[in-house]
Amino acid sequence: MDSLLHATVEGDEAIVLKRRAMPRYESLDETGDFLDTQGFAPARFGMILGTGFGACVRAVEKKTVVPYGSIPHFPVSTVEGHEGNLVFGALGDASVIVMQGRIHLYEGYDARQIAYPLEVMRRFGVEVLLLTNAAGGLNPRYVPGDLMAVRQHIHPIGDKLMGDLTSDTTGEPCYDASLRDSLHEFSIQKNLFVQQGILAWMPGPSFETRAEIALLKSLGADAVTMSTVPEALTARRLGMRTAAVSCISNVWTGLAGETVDPDDVVSTVESAADRCADLLTGLVGADGPNGPDHADAPDHAGGLGGPDRADGPDRSVTPGASRS
């Protein structure tokens, strides 16, 4: 079992029992009614903060913070580095609902429970979803601390775990090109270098084997995580426009005996959290409180903005490790 999960779940009977007793969508109104009493109101933007990104919530003003465990029927995050708060507030002129910490399939939840928080956001009118995650670098041109805008994703295994999330056969992309274009423009303005790549999803909680990394590289993945893709699939089903940003927490070289320290993963992401917060705040400002006319923008290969860096994939097999 992953050490982060092991440290927080083992022996925590209350959380396990709540997880097993989780009701389905018929409880959505009860959840929403409770959040109404806590000061939540309609919001256009939703945000999910992954491992190490919790400090991004500092950018939110006029905050109302409610622990997941206090919200009726809401799944509880059990992984270290995920604070487990639902936050309502403002980024500039726009209202936003933020998950400060996410829910993972490997915690024992099913696909519909993973989708439940997004259903709650949609009840409050969220149209644009911004996702963050820590990801292991598969592209050797990446370095720890890089930010990567997700262009596409792949999930070679785990369809049964995702259940109904993979039932959408419309062929519509999960990641909105116009939002990615806004990220590109804002990164240029702020001189922030942002990679652009393909994100692979693996269910976790263990790190990938060398054979699994070889498979992901052969499929064209630039980074791998244990989250984000189920949420992006849910958002597409709900009609949300989605952008996702990964922080490259580590890039394995394939040297014998190489390991990943979870504390290093968290500290690497935390060191990039302020840059990511600037990027997401700029994206919210660019998209506006009411939304632009958002015809799809042209794709940008390689990196987005900032100082020159070598870009483009190198498909040699280099083991990496994922986070969430």
N, C-alpha and C positions, 0 to 999 in steps of 0.2 A: 504493500500500500504506500502511496506517496506520503512523504514525511509531513507535508503541510496538512494533508487531510487527516493523517493519523493523529497528529498532535491535538486536533480540535474535536474530532468525532468520538474517539475511543472513550467509552464510559459516559458519554453525554446522552443519557437515556431520554431526557425530555425532548431534545431535538429530534432524535430518532423517532419517537412516538408521534411527534407533530408531523414529521415527514410522512409517516405511514398513514396518518389520518387525513391527509390533505384532500379536501373536497375539490370538485371540478368547477366548470364555468358557471354553474348555477349560483355560486357564491360571489360572483363578480360585483353585483349590486351592493351586497353587504360590505365588501371591501371598499368600494367607491364611496359609499355613504359614510363609513368611518373616516376615510381620508378627507371628506368634505368637512367633517367636524374639526379636523386638525388644521384647516386653513388651506388645503389644496384646492386649486382652481384650474380652469382650462389652460392648457399649455400647448404650444406648437411643437416644441422640441423635447425629445427624450434622449437620455444619455446613460450608458452603462460603463462604469469604471472597473477595469480589470485589476489584476495583481499589481500592486505598487502605485496605482493611479489614484488612490483615495484622496490624496492631497489636492487633486484638481478641483475638488468641491470648494476650495477656498475662493475660487473665482466667482462662485455663485453668491449673489447678494440677496438680502431680505429672505434669509433661509428659514424654512420650516423643516425640521429633521425628525423623522419618526423611525425608530428601530423596526426592522422586519418582524421581530418577534412580537411586537405590539399590534401588528396589523392583522385583522381577521383573515384567515385562510391564505396568508402570504407565505411562500416558501422562505426558509431561513438559511442564510449562507453559513456553512460550517467550516470554511477553509481559512486558514491563517492568511492575513493580508487582504481580506475582504471584510470591511467594517460592518456591513449589514445594515445600512440605513437607507431609507427612501427620503429624498430631499426635494422640496419644492422651492423655487426661487426665481431669480432673474439673472440673465446674462445680457447686459446692456438693456435694450428695450424689449427683449423677448423673454417670455416665461418658459421655464424648463423644469422637467421632472428628471431627477438623477438617481440611478441606482448606484450607491456607494458600496460596491461589492456585488458580485454576480452569483448565480446558481449554476451548478455544473451537473451534467448527467452522471459523472462518476461519484457524486455524493449520494446517489441512490434515488434521485428524482427521475421521473419519466418525462417524455417529450412535452406532454401537455402541461406539466408543472413548470418546466422551463419556460413555456410560452405564457404562463399566467401573468407574470409582471408586465409583459408587453400588452396583454389584453387590458390590464388595468390602465396602462398609459394611454391606450387607444380610447378608452372610456372617457379620459380627460381631454381628448382631442388631439393627441400627439400625431403629427404628420411626418416628422423628420426624426430619424433615429441615428444617433452617433455612438459608435461602438469603439471601445479601446481594449487592447489586450497586450499581454507579454507574450512574445513568440520567440522560438529558437530559430536562429538564422541557418538557412540551408544554402544560401547564395554566398560564396566565400568573399564576394566583394562588399558584403555588409560588415559593419563593425558593431560591437555592443553599444547600445545607446542610440543607434539609428532609429528614426521614425519611418514607417512604411505605410503609405496609403494602399489599401487593399483594392486591387483592380478586379480580381476574380477569386473564387475559391474552388477547392477540390476536397471531396470527402470520400476517399476510396474504400473505406470500411465504415461500418456502424449504421447503415441504413435502418436496420431493425431497431436500433436504439433510438433513432430519431422519429420513428413512427410516422404519424401523419404529416410531420414537417416536410417530408420529401414528396408529398402527394401533388404538389403544384407542378403541372406540366405545361404551363403557359409559355415557358422559355424566356420570360422576362428576366433581365439581369437583376441580381440582388443589390448591386452597388451602383448608386446613381452617378452617371458621368458628369452631370452639371455640378453636383456637390464636390466631386473630385477636382473638377476644373477650378472651383472656388478655392479649394485647398491649395492648388497650384499657384493661383494668383496671389493669395495671401502669403504663402511661403516666400515668394519673390519679394514682396513688400517688406517682410520682416527678416530677410536674408537667412531663412531657415531651410536647411537641406532636408528634403523628404523623399525617401525612396518610393518607388511604386512597384508592386509585385503581386504575386499569386500566393494566397494563404492556404495551407493545408490544415485540415482538421483531423485530429486523432482523439479517441474518446478518453484516454488517460485512465487512471491517474499516474501511471508509470511513464517514465521517459521512453522515447522510441529506441528500438534496437538499431544496430547498424544496418541490418537488412531492410528494416522499415524506412530508414532514412534514404537508402539507395532507391527504394521504390518511389518515394515521394519526389526525390530529385529527378528520376526518370520521367515522372509525370509533369514536371515543369514547375514544381513548387519552389518558392523563394524563402518561405518561412513556414513554421508549423506551430499550432496552438491547440489547446484543449477546449476552446470555447468559441464564441463569436458566430460561427457558422450556423448552429441551431437558431440563434437569435436573428440572424440575417434572413434565414428561411421563414421564420415566423413573421418578421416584419414585411416580407414580400407578400405573404398571404393576407396580412392585415392592410395592405395598400400603403405602407409607409415608404418614403424615400430613405435610403440608408447610405451612410458613409462609415468606413471603419479604418482605424489607425492602429497599427501594431508598433510596439517598442521592441526592438531586437535586443533580447536580454543576454544572449550568448551566441557565439558562432563557434561550433566545434571544428577543429582542424582534422579530425580523424586519427590523431595520434593515439597510440596504444595507452590504455589506462586513464584516458581523459574522463573526467567526471564534471558534474554541474553541482554547485553549491546553491541550494535554494535561497540562502541569505544573500548571495551575490546577485541572484536573479532579481530579488525585490529591490536591492539597493541600486542596481543599474536602472530599473524602471523609475524608481523614485527620483533619480538624478535627471531623468528626462521629463518628469511630470509637468514642470513649469512650461517647458517648450510645447508640450502637447496641449496644455491648458490654453496657451496663447493661440495655438493653431485652431482649436475648437471654438474658442471665443470669437476669433476672426471669422470662422465659417458661419457661426450663428449671425454675426453682424452682416456678413455678405449676403446671406440668404434672407435676412430681414424677418421682422416679427410676423409679417403676413405672407411672405414667400414671393419670389420673383416669377417672371415668365421663364420656366426652366426647361427649355428645349435641350435635348442632349447635346453636350459639348464634345469636341473632339478628344480622343484618347491621347494621353501623354505617356510615351514609353520611358522606361528607366526612371530617373529621379525627377522630383518636382522642385524647382526653384533652388535658391541658396547658392553657395559656392560650388564651383565645379567639382564633381566627383565622378570617377569611372562608373558607368552604369551598364545595364544589360546583363542577362543571365550568363553565368558560367555553369554548365551542367555536370562538372566533375562531381563525383560522389564524395560528399563531406558530411559526416554525422552531425546532427544538431539535436536540440532538445526543446520541448515545448513548455509553455506556461499558459496562463489564462487571464 
